[in-house]
Amino acid sequence: MNEYDDIINLPHHQSTKHKHMSNYQRAAQFSPFAALTGYDAAIDETARLTDKKLDLSDEQADHLNAQILRIIENITEKPQVEIIYFVPDNHKSGGEYVTVTGSVRRVDDHNREIVFVDGMSVGIDDVWNIKILR
């Protein structure tokens, strides 16, 4: 005589209070879950690469100063420029270089920024390169 002989042939129990659960619903109970909320985001953030801000050589600084002077001299024509500048990252050291194209409204010496017609501004100290398009 086996230990379960008395119950082995009994019919499977069906609850009178709860609806029968499908195999899909039963499997969902045991599916993987995120035990550590935000862990994947933290891993992605750590893996994200940033650039180091590069130092300008004296020749590059002289070239940028000459380009800014040309912009100031032609400011009434709202010169079209392409500027590559450094944007620091808010979450980790470093940042990225961004390119923006637009018409310059003014060069603000006091705040050391180039202000575009659309209101956007770029800090002069963050500029890597300026190309005057027209």
C-alpha positions as CSV (number, residue, x, y, z in Angstrom):
1,M,0.0,0.0,0.0
2,N,1.4,3.4,-1.1
3,E,1.1,6.6,0.9
4,Y,-1.3,8.3,-1.5
5,D,-3.5,5.4,-2.5
6,D,-6.5,6.9,-0.7
7,I,-6.5,10.2,-2.7
8,I,-5.0,9.2,-6.0
9,N,-8.3,8.5,-7.8
10,L,-10.3,11.4,-6.3
11,P,-11.5,14.0,-8.8
12,H,-9.5,17.3,-9.2
13,H,-10.9,20.0,-6.9
14,Q,-12.7,22.9,-8.5
15,S,-13.4,26.0,-6.4
16,T,-16.9,27.2,-6.2
17,K,-15.8,30.7,-5.3
18,H,-13.0,31.4,-7.9
19,K,-13.0,31.1,-11.6
20,H,-10.7,28.4,-13.1
21,M,-7.3,29.9,-14.0
22,S,-6.0,29.4,-17.5
23,N,-2.5,27.8,-18.1
24,Y,-1.3,31.3,-19.3
25,Q,-2.5,33.0,-16.1
26,R,-0.9,30.2,-13.9
27,A,2.4,30.6,-15.8
28,A,2.4,34.4,-15.3
29,Q,2.5,33.9,-11.6
30,F,6.0,32.4,-11.9
31,S,7.4,34.6,-14.6
32,P,10.5,36.6,-13.8
33,F,10.1,40.0,-12.2
34,A,12.3,43.0,-11.5
35,A,13.4,42.4,-7.9
36,L,15.5,45.6,-7.9
37,T,13.5,48.5,-9.2
38,G,15.7,50.8,-11.3
39,Y,18.6,48.3,-11.4
40,D,18.5,48.1,-15.3
41,A,18.4,51.9,-15.6
42,A,21.4,52.2,-13.2
43,I,23.3,49.7,-15.3
44,D,22.5,51.5,-18.5
45,E,23.5,54.9,-17.0
46,T,26.8,53.4,-15.9
47,A,27.5,52.0,-19.3
48,R,26.6,55.3,-21.1
49,L,29.8,56.9,-22.4
50,T,30.6,60.6,-22.1
51,D,33.3,62.7,-23.8
52,K,35.9,64.7,-21.9
53,K,36.0,68.4,-22.5
54,L,39.0,69.2,-24.7
55,D,41.3,72.1,-24.2
56,L,41.8,74.6,-27.0
57,S,45.3,75.2,-28.4
58,D,46.4,78.8,-28.7
59,E,45.8,78.7,-32.4
60,Q,42.3,77.4,-32.0
61,A,41.5,80.1,-29.4
62,D,42.9,82.7,-31.8
63,H,40.7,81.3,-34.6
64,L,37.6,81.3,-32.4
65,N,38.3,84.9,-31.3
66,A,38.6,86.0,-35.0
67,Q,35.4,84.2,-35.9
68,I,33.5,85.9,-33.0
69,L,34.9,89.3,-34.1
70,R,33.6,88.6,-37.6
71,I,30.2,87.7,-36.2
72,I,30.2,91.0,-34.1
73,E,31.2,93.1,-37.2
74,N,28.3,91.6,-39.2
75,I,25.7,91.3,-36.4
76,T,23.2,93.6,-38.3
77,E,23.0,90.9,-41.0
78,K,22.3,88.2,-38.4
79,P,25.1,85.9,-39.7
80,Q,24.3,82.2,-40.1
81,V,26.8,80.0,-38.2
82,E,27.4,76.4,-37.2
83,I,28.8,76.1,-33.7
84,I,30.2,72.9,-32.1
85,Y,30.2,73.3,-28.3
86,F,30.5,71.1,-25.2
87,V,27.5,70.3,-23.0
88,P,28.4,69.0,-19.6
89,D,26.5,65.8,-18.4
90,N,24.1,66.4,-15.5
91,H,24.7,62.9,-14.0
92,K,28.4,62.0,-14.5
93,S,31.7,63.6,-15.4
94,G,32.2,64.6,-18.9
95,G,29.5,65.4,-21.5
96,E,29.0,65.6,-25.2
97,Y,29.8,67.8,-28.2
98,V,26.7,69.2,-29.9
99,T,26.4,71.0,-33.2
100,V,23.9,73.8,-33.6
101,T,23.2,75.9,-36.7
102,G,21.3,79.2,-36.7
103,S,21.4,83.0,-37.1
104,V,23.1,85.0,-34.4
105,R,21.2,87.9,-32.8
106,R,24.0,89.1,-30.6
107,V,27.2,88.3,-28.8
108,D,26.8,89.0,-25.0
109,D,30.2,89.9,-23.7
110,H,28.9,90.3,-20.1
111,N,27.5,86.8,-19.9
112,R,30.0,85.4,-22.4
113,E,27.5,83.8,-24.7
114,I,26.4,83.8,-28.3
115,V,22.6,84.3,-28.5
116,F,20.7,83.1,-31.5
117,V,17.6,84.6,-33.1
118,D,15.4,81.7,-31.7
119,G,16.6,82.6,-28.2
120,M,19.0,79.7,-27.7
121,S,22.4,80.6,-26.3
122,V,25.8,79.0,-26.2
123,G,28.5,79.8,-23.7
124,I,31.6,81.1,-25.4
125,D,33.8,79.1,-23.0
126,D,32.2,75.9,-24.2
127,V,32.7,76.6,-27.9
128,W,35.0,74.2,-29.8
129,N,34.5,75.5,-33.3
130,I,32.6,78.2,-35.2
131,K,31.9,78.1,-39.0
132,I,30.4,81.1,-40.5
133,L,28.0,80.0,-43.2
134,R,26.8,83.3,-44.6
